[in-house]
Amino acid sequence: MMAGTFEISRIFAAPRERVWGAWTKPEAFARWFGPKGTRAEVCHLDLRPGGYLHSRLEAADGSVMWAKNVYREIDAPRRLVWVQSFSNEAAEIVPSPFPMPWPLRMLTTVVLDEAGEGTRVTLTWEPVDATEEERASFAGMMASMNGGWTGTFDQLDDFLSEAD
């Protein structure tokens, strides 16, 4: 892992195909994705290299964030790679809502490895074409990213434990 790259990993008590579906089926993804207390909506999903996911997150206070993930690699059921950005309702890439310099694009890699009867999910994030100032802001937010992704993975764990 390169310096300035965020990584988080967890083993889920679910077979890899089920975990893959949680990441790639719109109705499943919307049920668990996002920080705790948010509600996700998948507006568009075209799961192929060059295709994209356009989603909306609504926080408990009513604030809304949009995201656009443009897929680079899809290797079912093992690996997904996309470039993630904040967007607007029209899926146009926009600067982050954060009050600091933030990368416009981040490379996201999700790897699903079999781990006994479960699945290890490893997610990495790294800035793409970012300035030094944006990279420094990104590096300074890793503890917050860890907290956010831990909450998101808690929700994925809950989703995966539900009966089919």
C-alpha positions as CSV (number, residue, x, y, z in Angstrom):
1,M,0.0,0.0,0.0
2,M,1.4,3.4,-1.0
3,A,1.8,6.2,1.6
4,G,-1.4,8.4,1.4
5,T,-3.6,5.3,0.6
6,F,-6.4,4.5,3.0
7,E,-7.2,0.8,3.6
8,I,-9.7,-1.0,5.6
9,S,-10.5,-4.7,5.8
10,R,-13.1,-6.9,7.5
11,I,-14.2,-10.5,7.3
12,F,-17.9,-11.0,6.8
13,A,-19.8,-14.2,7.7
14,A,-21.2,-14.6,4.3
15,P,-20.2,-16.4,1.1
16,R,-18.3,-14.3,-1.5
17,E,-21.2,-14.4,-4.1
18,R,-23.6,-12.9,-1.5
19,V,-21.1,-10.2,-0.6
20,W,-20.5,-9.5,-4.3
21,G,-24.2,-9.0,-4.8
22,A,-24.3,-6.5,-1.9
23,W,-21.9,-4.4,-3.8
24,T,-23.3,-4.8,-7.3
25,K,-27.1,-5.1,-7.1
26,P,-28.8,-1.7,-6.8
27,E,-31.5,-2.8,-4.4
28,A,-29.0,-4.5,-2.1
29,F,-26.4,-1.7,-2.2
30,A,-29.0,0.9,-1.2
31,R,-29.9,-1.1,1.9
32,W,-26.5,-0.9,3.5
33,F,-24.2,1.7,1.9
34,G,-23.2,4.9,3.6
35,P,-22.3,6.1,7.1
36,K,-24.7,5.2,9.9
37,G,-27.7,7.4,10.0
38,T,-27.8,7.9,6.2
39,R,-30.2,6.6,3.7
40,A,-28.9,5.6,0.3
41,E,-30.6,5.6,-3.1
42,V,-29.1,4.2,-6.3
43,C,-30.2,6.3,-9.2
44,H,-28.2,4.6,-11.9
45,L,-26.1,1.5,-12.1
46,D,-24.3,0.3,-15.2
47,L,-21.9,-2.4,-14.0
48,R,-19.3,-2.6,-16.7
49,P,-15.9,-0.9,-17.3
50,G,-16.8,2.6,-18.3
51,G,-20.2,2.3,-16.8
52,Y,-21.1,4.1,-13.6
53,L,-23.0,4.2,-10.3
54,H,-24.9,7.4,-9.4
55,S,-26.1,7.5,-5.9
56,R,-27.7,9.8,-3.3
57,L,-27.1,9.8,0.4
58,E,-29.5,11.6,2.7
59,A,-28.4,12.3,6.3
60,A,-30.8,12.3,9.3
61,D,-30.7,16.1,9.2
62,G,-32.0,16.1,5.6
63,S,-28.7,17.1,4.0
64,V,-28.0,15.3,0.7
65,M,-24.7,14.2,-0.9
66,W,-24.5,12.8,-4.4
67,A,-21.7,10.5,-5.7
68,K,-20.6,9.1,-9.1
69,N,-18.4,6.0,-9.3
70,V,-17.1,5.3,-12.8
71,Y,-16.1,1.6,-13.1
72,R,-12.6,0.7,-14.3
73,E,-12.5,-3.0,-13.6
74,I,-15.0,-5.7,-12.8
75,D,-13.7,-9.2,-12.0
76,A,-16.7,-11.0,-10.5
77,P,-16.9,-12.1,-7.8
78,R,-13.4,-11.0,-6.7
79,R,-12.6,-7.3,-7.5
80,L,-14.2,-4.0,-8.3
81,V,-12.3,-0.8,-9.2
82,W,-13.8,2.6,-9.7
83,V,-13.0,6.2,-9.7
84,Q,-15.2,7.9,-7.1
85,S,-16.3,11.5,-7.0
86,F,-18.9,13.8,-5.5
87,S,-21.5,14.8,-8.0
88,N,-24.7,16.7,-8.4
89,E,-28.2,15.4,-9.2
90,A,-27.3,15.3,-12.9
91,A,-24.3,13.0,-12.2
92,E,-21.8,15.8,-13.1
93,I,-18.7,15.7,-11.0
94,V,-18.5,18.5,-8.5
95,P,-16.1,19.5,-5.6
96,S,-16.6,17.9,-2.2
97,P,-18.8,19.6,0.3
98,F,-16.0,19.5,2.8
99,P,-14.5,22.8,4.1
100,M,-11.0,21.9,3.0
101,P,-9.1,21.0,-0.1
102,W,-10.2,17.5,-1.2
103,P,-9.4,15.3,-4.2
104,L,-11.9,15.6,-7.0
105,R,-11.4,11.9,-7.8
106,M,-10.4,8.9,-5.7
107,L,-9.5,5.5,-6.9
108,T,-11.4,2.9,-5.0
109,T,-10.5,-0.8,-5.1
110,V,-12.7,-3.5,-3.4
111,V,-11.3,-7.0,-3.2
112,L,-13.3,-9.9,-2.0
113,D,-11.3,-13.0,-0.9
114,E,-12.7,-16.2,0.5
115,A,-11.9,-16.5,4.2
116,G,-13.0,-19.9,5.4
117,E,-16.8,-19.9,5.2
118,G,-16.8,-16.1,5.1
119,T,-15.4,-13.3,2.9
120,R,-12.7,-10.8,3.6
121,V,-13.4,-7.4,2.0
122,T,-10.5,-5.1,1.6
123,L,-11.2,-1.5,0.4
124,T,-8.5,1.0,-0.6
125,W,-8.9,4.6,-1.5
126,E,-6.3,6.8,-3.0
127,P,-6.4,10.3,-4.5
128,V,-6.2,10.6,-8.3
129,D,-4.6,13.6,-9.9
130,A,-4.7,15.5,-6.6
131,T,-2.6,18.5,-5.6
132,E,-0.2,18.2,-2.7
133,E,-2.7,20.2,-0.6
134,E,-5.5,17.8,-1.5
135,R,-3.3,14.8,-0.7
136,A,-2.4,16.3,2.7
137,S,-6.1,16.9,3.5
138,F,-6.9,13.3,2.5
139,A,-4.1,11.9,4.7
140,G,-5.2,14.0,7.6
141,M,-8.7,12.6,7.4
142,M,-7.8,8.9,7.6
143,A,-9.0,8.4,11.2
144,S,-12.4,9.9,10.1
145,M,-12.5,7.6,7.0
146,N,-11.8,4.6,9.2
147,G,-14.7,5.6,11.5
148,G,-17.0,6.2,8.5
149,W,-16.1,2.9,6.8
150,T,-16.3,1.0,10.0
151,G,-19.9,2.2,10.4
152,T,-20.6,1.4,6.7
153,F,-19.2,-2.1,7.2
154,D,-21.3,-2.6,10.3
155,Q,-24.3,-1.9,8.2
156,L,-23.1,-4.3,5.5
157,D,-22.6,-6.9,8.2
158,D,-26.2,-6.4,9.4
159,F,-27.5,-6.6,5.8
160,L,-25.5,-9.8,5.1
161,S,-26.9,-11.4,8.3
162,E,-30.5,-11.0,7.2
163,A,-32.2,-14.0,5.7
164,D,-32.5,-14.1,1.9
